Amino acid sequence: MEQTIRSLAQSVCGAGADEAALLEALCGAAVRRWRGRLREGLTAEDCGTAFACAAAFTAAADMMAGGGGDVASFTAGQVSVKGRTAAETAALAGSLRQAAEELMAPYTEPGDFAFLGVPG
């Protein structure tokens, strides 16, 4: 399962070969995090493909969040290349984390709890 998660995460975030060790560590951390949140009596296998996708999305989001300092765009002669800005990357990472939460909602205990809109 770990190889599948690593492959999915690499596809999502576009990590290169030089980032393989970091991505592998982030995938391992994501697997441990999701396993720790599973409802009592459930295993990763009980979640079907949702577990692998959620772990991959989480690892990819972590990889993207740590990538700061990338050039947003540059021009060389008549060729222009535009990448994602830091804000766009952060928004994409947040969307991946939200998607992971939604995939795993039926199988996990809530990851955080907050009172919203409660007068103080």
C-alpha positions as CSV (number, residue, x, y, z in Angstrom):
1,M,0.0,0.0,0.0
2,E,2.9,2.4,0.8
3,Q,4.2,2.2,-2.8
4,T,0.7,3.1,-4.1
5,I,0.4,6.0,-1.7
6,R,3.9,7.3,-2.7
7,S,3.1,7.0,-6.4
8,L,-0.2,8.8,-6.0
9,A,1.4,11.6,-4.0
10,Q,4.1,12.0,-6.5
11,S,1.6,12.3,-9.3
12,V,-0.5,14.9,-7.4
13,C,2.4,17.2,-6.3
14,G,4.8,16.5,-9.2
15,A,7.8,15.8,-6.9
16,G,11.0,15.0,-8.8
17,A,13.5,12.2,-8.2
18,D,15.6,14.5,-6.0
19,E,12.6,14.9,-3.6
20,A,11.9,11.1,-3.3
21,A,13.3,10.7,0.2
22,L,11.3,13.6,1.6
23,L,8.1,12.5,-0.2
24,E,8.6,8.9,1.2
25,A,8.9,10.4,4.8
26,L,5.8,12.5,4.3
27,C,3.9,9.6,3.0
28,G,4.9,7.5,6.1
29,A,3.8,10.3,8.4
30,A,0.5,10.7,6.6
31,V,-0.2,7.0,6.9
32,R,0.6,7.1,10.6
33,R,-1.6,10.1,11.1
34,W,-4.6,8.6,9.3
35,R,-4.2,5.2,11.0
36,G,-4.2,7.1,14.4
37,R,-7.5,8.7,13.6
38,L,-9.4,5.6,12.5
39,R,-12.4,4.7,14.5
40,E,-11.9,1.9,16.9
41,G,-11.9,-1.5,15.2
42,L,-11.3,-0.2,11.7
43,T,-8.1,-0.8,9.7
44,A,-6.8,1.0,6.7
45,E,-8.0,-1.9,4.5
46,D,-11.6,-1.3,5.7
47,C,-11.5,2.1,4.1
48,G,-10.8,0.8,0.6
49,T,-9.1,3.3,-1.8
50,A,-10.2,6.2,0.4
51,F,-7.3,5.6,2.8
52,A,-4.6,5.5,0.1
53,C,-6.0,8.6,-1.6
54,A,-6.3,10.5,1.7
55,A,-2.8,9.6,2.7
56,A,-1.4,10.6,-0.7
57,F,-3.3,13.9,-0.7
58,T,-2.0,14.7,2.8
59,A,1.6,13.9,1.9
60,A,1.3,15.9,-1.4
61,A,-0.2,18.9,0.5
62,D,2.7,18.7,3.0
63,M,5.2,18.5,0.2
64,M,3.7,21.5,-1.6
65,A,3.5,23.5,1.7
66,G,7.2,23.0,2.3
67,G,8.2,24.1,-1.2
68,G,8.4,27.8,-0.7
69,G,10.7,30.0,-2.6
70,D,9.7,28.8,-6.0
71,V,9.8,31.3,-8.9
72,A,6.2,32.3,-9.9
73,S,7.2,33.2,-13.5
74,F,10.1,34.1,-15.7
75,T,10.7,35.0,-19.3
76,A,13.7,34.0,-21.5
77,G,13.5,35.7,-24.9
78,Q,10.1,35.0,-26.3
79,V,9.3,32.1,-24.0
80,S,7.4,32.8,-20.8
81,V,6.8,30.3,-18.0
82,K,4.3,30.8,-15.2
83,G,4.1,28.6,-12.1
84,R,1.9,28.8,-9.1
85,T,2.3,31.6,-6.7
86,A,2.8,30.9,-3.0
87,A,-0.9,31.8,-2.4
88,E,-2.1,29.5,-5.1
89,T,0.1,26.7,-3.8
90,A,-1.2,27.2,-0.3
91,A,-4.8,27.2,-1.5
92,L,-4.2,23.9,-3.5
93,A,-2.6,22.3,-0.5
94,G,-5.6,23.3,1.6
95,S,-7.9,21.8,-0.9
96,L,-6.0,18.6,-0.9
97,R,-6.2,18.4,2.9
98,Q,-10.0,19.1,2.8
99,A,-10.5,16.4,0.2
100,A,-8.6,13.9,2.4
101,E,-10.8,14.8,5.4
102,E,-13.9,14.3,3.3
103,L,-12.7,11.0,2.0
104,M,-11.9,9.7,5.5
105,A,-14.9,11.2,7.3
106,P,-16.9,8.0,7.4
107,Y,-13.9,6.1,8.9
108,T,-12.3,8.5,11.4
109,E,-12.8,10.4,14.6
110,P,-12.8,14.1,14.0
111,G,-9.3,15.6,13.8
112,D,-10.1,18.9,15.4
113,F,-13.0,20.4,17.2
114,A,-14.0,24.1,17.6
115,F,-17.0,26.0,18.6
116,L,-17.9,28.4,15.8
117,G,-20.4,31.1,16.1
118,V,-20.9,30.6,19.9
119,P,-21.4,33.9,21.7
120,G,-18.7,34.4,24.2
